[in-house]
């Protein structure tokens, strides 16, 4: 098995933009050969989210929603942010109601 190269050293991290969903960070790196580069990365905000995989008998339920990044509609699972005071099960049921129009009888957590 080939040995992986040494990870670069993180010299500094600075948050340069924030939104309700993401933080954009500027990361100053130094590689093992001495080369320094500054990269930008997106990190999730502090708010947690849920994604629901609705199962109806032998079928999975997908919703059609607009994906602004690709400027097109796509099929996907219902998802959304957890509101303050909600647990993940309440948030999952609420998002399913909002996005698909019905609730669930049972919710199972997996990560």
Secondary structure, 3 states (H helix, E strand, C coil): CCCCCCCCEEEEEEEEEECCCEEEEEEEEECCCCCEEEEEEEEECCCCEEECCCEECCEECCEEEEECCCCEEEEECCEEECCCCCCHHHHHHHHHHHHHCCCCCCCCCCC
